[in-house]
Amino acid sequence: MTAPESRLPGPDRSPGFLLWRVTLAWQRAMRAALAPHDLTHVQFVLLTTTWWLTRSGEAPTQRQLAEQAGTDTMMTSQVVRKLAERGLLERADDPADARARRLQITAPGLELVAKALKDVEAADASFFDGVGSEFTDSLAKLSP
């Protein structure tokens, strides 16, 4: 049997392992920040991304939302449906494409985004305190 070999002295020097550990810790911080708002992290991302996209004046399609958020289109559809059931989003047929649905955030959705966004940004600021803008720049380079 051949023993495994690594170019690294241990997991604490592996960028992938460290990113995994940081991601898990950050996800815990996000769950805690979003719990008072009764939102999962993916619900928050899709709701907030809808708000960001509608600021340009046009209601995005579910596909556009999925592309911007980096989420699977089928999962996006399921989560959007749940958000619509809660009255946070409205889904309407796209007049230009019978298969597409246009999304609009509702007044209760805007109110929830306003509250949750403050808590998420505060949790982010606390979590990443002391890291510096170079870290964000590096993440932007790695983001697809």
N, C-alpha and C positions, 0 to 999 in steps of 0.2 A: 504494500500500500504506500502510495506517495503522500508525503506530508505536504500540506498547503504552504505556499510561500507568499509573502507580501513584501512590497517595496516599502511599506510603512511600519514603524515600530509598534503601533497599536491603534485602536479605534479613535483615540483622542487626537490623532493626526490625520484622520481620514475626512476630507471635506464632505463627502456624501453622508458619512455616519454623523458628523457634527451637525450638518443641515437637518438630518432626520431628528436628532435630539432637540434642536432649536425649534423646529416645526412643531413637534409635540408639545413643547412648553408654551409656545405662542398660541397654539390651538386651545390649550387649557385656559389661557388668559382671555381669549376671544369668547369661549363658552361662558366664562364667568361674567364678562362684560355684557353679553347678550341675554343671559338668563332672565334678568328683570324685565326684558322686553318681549319675552316669549318668542324669540327668534333663534333658529339655528344659524350657523355661520353662513351656509349656502343661501338661506333665505335672505339674510342681511345683504350678502354680496349681490344677489339678483335684484332685490328691491332697490338698493342704493345705486346699482349700475343703471337700472331703468330710469331713476331720477336723473343721474348724470347725463344719460343719452337724451332724455326729453328736454333738457335745458337748451339744446340746440334748436328746439321748436318742433321737431317731428317725432311722433311716437314710433319707437323702434319695433321691429318684428321680433318674435321669439328667437329666430335664427341670429339676428344681429346682436341680441342680448347675449346669447350663448357664445358667440364669437368674441364679443368684447370681454365677457367674464371668464372665458377660457373653460367653459363647462360643456358637458355632453348635451346635445340638443334634446334627446329624449328625457334626460334627468331635468333639464331646464323646463321643459314642458310640464312635467309632473310638479315641480316646485312652484312654477308660476300658477298652475291650477289651484294649488293650496293657498297661495297668497291671494288669489282672486276670491276664493271661498271665504277668506277672512275679511274681504272688503278692502284690501290694501292695494290691489291692482285691478284694472279693468282690461279685459281682452276683447278685441273687436276684429271682425273680418277685415282683411286688407282688400280695398276695392280693386287694386291692381293685380292681386294674386289670390285666388279662391282658397289656396292651401295655406296661406300665411295668416298669422294673427298679429295685430298691432297691439302694443301694450301702452297703457296710460296709468300712471300712479294716481291714486285717489287722495282726497284730503286726509283721511285717516292714515294712509300710507305715508304721505309727506310728514305728518306729525310724528309718526313712529320713526321715520328716517332721521328727522331732526334730533330726537332724543337719543336714539341708538348710536348715531354717528358721533355725537359728543362723547359717549362712553367708550366707543371703539377707538376713537382717536386718542382719548386719554389713556386707555390701556396700551395702545401702541407706543405712545410717548414714554410711558413708564417702562414698558418691556425693553424698548430699544434705547433707553436713556444711556448716554455715554458712548454709544457706538459711532455716531457721527454720520454725516451725509455721504461719506465715501462708501459706507455699507449699502445705503439705498442706491447709490450709483452702480455699485457692483451687482446688486440684485436686478436692476434695470437691464444691465448687459446680459444677464443670464435668462431673463424672461423671454419666452417665445413671442 
